Amino acid sequence: MECCFSMSSFHTLRLILGDQLNAKHSWYKTKDKGVLYALMEVRTETDYAHHHIQKVVGFFTAMRGFSDALKKGDHEVIYFNINDAENKQSFTENIKLLIKSHGIKKFEYQLPDEYRLDQEFLNLTNELEIETKVVDTEHFYTSRNELKAQFEDKKQILMESFYRTMRKKHDVMMLNGKPLSGKWNYDAENRKKLPTGTSVPEPLVFNHDVTEVVDQIKEAGIQTIGTINAKAYAWPVSRKESIELLHYFLEHCLPQFGDFQDAMHQNYWSLFHARLSFSLNAKMISPKEVVDAAINYWETNQDTIHISQIEGFVRQILGWREYMRGIYWWKMPHFKTLNFFENKNPLPDWFWTGETKMACLKSAITQSLEYSYAHHIQRLMVTGNFVLLAGVDPDEVDAWYLGIYIDAIEWVEITNTRGMSQFADGGIIATKPYVSSASYIHKM
Ligand code: FAD
């Protein structure tokens, strides 16, 4: 723990979680030497699932960078490294320690995106005898309860109506209250197979040397899955890199994003996908800036980029991502217990190794272990399809998805897995179970 502050030099403690790396948050607009910001690498976070090594490295590296940037910006920061002797390995215990040792008068935190942490901080703030305050993360388009308010008295929660409301409310690709081209949705044009010989852009990777953090994770004895090239770590770990990845996507992938959204290819692990989910979910970049930048880029390149490409992309972020968040906050904690088909089978062991003779599964799982990434259709139509047909217990399915992907945070993982992919929610998210036929997978 980097700590060299004298007793009672701080009046306020502000906690920043690993997925709250929003440099644009209004907290940082003013500098107050009496405010102490705290970031913590703790075992309660590393151990609630078997995370992919690249996921733990991604969060730790991004958190460390964020802490350094705050310090450079003249803010006061305390950082708990995973192996620090003073680290009590839980948010609650570390916060109590800081409050006591610094004579803190006020504790502030940002709304967590996970139910588990929301409960932890509600309990903590009830227990604390000092003033406490919770503020918004200033990241999402919607508040936690916005979707509930829209659909509470409706028979069905339809993503398409939510998406249209969002387009209107945020004036995204609209003209005089109507969709820009007269059409809301180009989904039907987002299902092309990849023709042989299509030129697919090389994914932009960042090649960080993360040897030190990998060694520290090993030293701490954290159990992880998957592999990592510690000398050339691929993922963006800062706002600057996230913006770079966004621009790379716009220039190289957006022109064909919509067309090949459903396509799969063994030689290309991300095809025309953005790979922005980690940056978004850690809040290094906001959904609004991604959507605005994408529309801006499309507007100046309309001669080469058809509207179906940009609409397909906007729908994922303005639509699906916010929709999943709304369902999560409406339906948790009950959502986590749902098992509509009463599936009870164990997850096959080869999900953790990729050692199966089934070619599509082998390819999707091996890729996931290697990159901590698979695109939507691999998650939905290959791995998700198999476990649904095999009647695997949704708890085991969730545990796998929550660990393996770099972008897996419960609010967006469980809604996609238990809801969209497994129909364990009995139709809250999807109107029918999502089963992909062999011929569709073959085509794709
Ligand atoms: P792109 O295809 O380029 O899409 C752009 C962005 O749109 C993504 O970065 C993401 O923020 C958003 N988006 C797209 N589809 C969805 C969706 N269905 N729900 C929410 N946001 C979406 N996404 C996660 O962020 N975390 C998860 O843990 C997660 N688990 C999933 C599990 C299953 C079984 C399925 C079917 C999907 C899951 N998704 C999850 C959604 C989606 O697969 C990923 O967001 C996407 O693959 C991330 O890659 P990308 O950034 O290249 O996305």
Residues whose N, C-alpha, C, O or C-beta is under 5 A from the ligand:
A	BS01	FAD	H273 A274 R275 L276 S277 L280 Q316 I317 W320 R321 M324 A374 H375 H376 R379 L380 G384 Y401 D407 A408 I409 V412 E413 N416 T417 S421
